[in-house]
């Protein structure tokens, strides 16, 4: 297996684990570490969403499609 594939699989596992922690924390009765991971996951999602929106605006406003 290529190193890139291993890195992508690792990132995918982290994302899925973060989503599981968000769901677990929202249901209540979760350990503190689950709430911390959930908060970090939601914060990173907010940052990625903001970057994606700003990237989309700058791309759509520049250049011309011929």
C-alpha positions in Angstrom: 0.0 0.0 0.0 1.1 3.5 -0.7 1.9 5.9 2.1 -0.8 8.3 0.7 -3.5 5.7 1.0 -2.4 5.0 4.6 -2.6 8.7 5.5 -6.0 9.0 3.9 -7.3 6.0 5.8 -5.9 7.5 9.0 -7.7 10.8 8.4 -10.9 9.0 7.5 -10.7 7.1 10.8 -10.2 10.3 12.7 -13.1 11.9 11.0 -15.4 9.0 11.7 -14.2 8.8 15.3 -14.9 12.5 15.8 -18.4 12.1 14.4 -19.1 9.2 16.7 -18.0 11.4 19.7 -20.3 14.2 18.5 -23.3 11.9 18.5 -22.3 10.3 21.8 -21.8 13.6 23.5 -25.1 14.9 22.2 -26.9 11.9 23.7 -25.6 12.8 27.2 -23.9 10.8 29.9 -20.6 10.7 28.0 -17.1 10.8 29.6 -15.2 14.1 29.6 -12.8 13.0 26.9 -15.7 12.4 24.5 -17.0 15.9 25.1 -13.5 17.3 24.4 -13.1 15.4 21.2 -16.6 16.4 20.2 -15.8 20.1 20.8 -12.6 19.8 18.8 -14.4 18.1 16.0 -17.1 20.7 15.8 -14.6 23.5 16.0 -12.6 22.0 13.1 -15.7 21.6 11.1 -16.5 25.3 11.6 -13.0 26.3 10.4 -13.1 24.0 7.4 -16.5 25.3 6.5 -15.4 28.9 6.8 -12.3 28.2 4.7 -14.3 26.4 2.0 -16.8 29.3 1.8 -14.1 31.9 1.5 -12.2 29.8 -1.1 -15.4 29.4 -3.1 -16.0 33.2 -3.1 -12.5 34.1 -4.2 -12.6 31.5 -7.0 -16.0 32.5 -8.4 -15.0 36.1 -8.4 -11.7 35.8 -10.2 -11.0 34.7 -13.7 -13.3 34.2 -16.6 -14.7 31.1 -18.2 -14.2 31.1 -21.9 
